[in-house]
Amino acid sequence: MPERTKIYFASDFHLGVPNNERSRQRELQLIQWLNEVSKDAKEIYLVGDLFDFWFEYKKAIPKGFVRFQAKLAELCDNGISIHVFTGNHDMWMFNYLTEELGVTMHREPVTREWNGKRFFIGHGDGLGPGDHSYKLIKKVFANPICIWLFGWLHPDVGISLANFWSGRSRKHNMPLDEVYNGDDNEWLLQFCRTTLQNEHFNYFIFGHRHLVLDKHVGENARYINLGDWFKDPHYAVWDGEELKLLPAVFS
C-alpha cells in the first residue's frame, strides 16, 4: 500500500439533477474518483453542493445517493479524514453524515497549514462584495425558525417543493455561472485580494462558481476554483510540495 500523504479537493457534484439517470452516472464517476484517490489520500475535502438539495428531517433524509454515502463511510472506516462543507444547495445538512458516516462537517470556511503553506478552504457562497440578495436569502434559510417550520412539511411535499425552486434557480443561474466576469468583477477573486491585505494565504480553494479557475491573486498566492462535475470534472491535489488542478479521468 502506498503511503497516504496527499490532500484532495473536489466540489459541486449536485447529485440529484437533472434526472435520475444522469445523476446516477455522475455518482458512479464520483465513486470511481474516490476509489482512485483513496490509494494515497490522507484527507479529502468535498467543498459544498454535494447534493442539489438536502434536508435532514428528524427521522428521514432525501431518497437516493446510497452508493456515495456508503463510499464515504468506507473511506472514513479506513482512516481517511473526509471533510464535507455545506453549500448553498445543501446548507440543510446537519448531523446525519457525521453520526452515520463519520465525516467532519464544516458550515464555514476553514484555514489549514501544510508544510509551511497556508490554505483558505470554503464553498465560496456569500463571500466577497455584491450578491446582497443571496446573502439575505442565506440568512433566512439559516434561521432556526425557518428550518423548524420547513421541517413540519411532509418530506414528499418539502423535498418536491425544494427541488422545484432549485430547478428554477439553476435554470436561471447556470448560463451566468459559465461566464467569467473578469478579474475586477469576480467576487471570490476580490475576496482573495482583500483578505491578502491583512493575512497571507498561499492558496484559496473554493467551489460554487462552476468555473475551473487557477488565478494568481498576489505574491505566492493562488485562487483555485474547482468548478463543477456537470461538464468538466476537475479536482485539486496537494502532494506536500505543490498544488495541482487536474481533470478527473474516468475509464
Beta strands, then each sheet from edge to edge (+ up, - down):
strand 1: 6-10
strand 2: 41-46
strand 3: 81-85
strand 4: 104-106
strand 5: 110-114
strand 6: 117-121
strand 7: 203-206
strand 8: 212-218
strand 9: 221-226
strand 10: 234-238
strand 11: 243-247
sheet 1: 4+ 3+ 2+ 1+ 10- 11+
sheet 2: 5+ 6- 7- 9- 8+
end
